[in-house]
Amino acid sequence: MAESADATPLTADADPAYREAVVDLLAAIAYGEISAFERLAEDAKLAPSLADKVDLASMASGELTKVHALSDRIRAFGADPFVAMEPFREPLDEFHRHTAPADWYEGLVKAYVGDGLANDFYREIAAYLDPETRDLVITSMEEGTHAAFVVDRVRAGIEQDHRLGGRLALWGRRLMGEALTQAQRVAADRDALTALLAGGTDRPGLDLAALGRMFTRLTERHMERMGELGLDA
């Protein structure tokens, strides 16, 4: 995961630039969780059975629960969580507009592949955070029963209709491209996040080679997730 296992990140109150970067990061994650809640709740309407509808609605409520701890941590850094989240609304909402699922199965793949890519990225960044924030980020990335639910439903759908696999494989590749584009846009717009990845004289960061290796790991994990779903990456 991390490029530098020996990193000793700054404490939460040590550096204003670090605080700004972490507030941005936590705000992006928090608004992502709100978006996931909204999306899963909407996708539940497409569920083929009442049991699936309830399961997906339960997952949605779990995403919203994570927002409270993230908001509390943002306040601990002296920021208003709702103000901090505001810059991320438009790019994340645009991403979801561009990747609106056409049916139940596309929604499941998006929840697993799209959210999984974001979670992997945040886990990578977590290595450069203070211990308390790092633990919170990693906890927020836990998938719970979500992964097993999606894999089971998608694999069952492909067994019933083999043509579904080809369509969902194309959908997964599109999600990967859109997610990377959206991540690059957010990073470019938020100087503090870019600085967090780059590091500084008193804390570790990623050079171009290390950044390339990180994106290689993200791509490999995406391919693993696609394989877990029974899809070609």
Beta strands, then each sheet from edge to edge (+ up, - down):
end
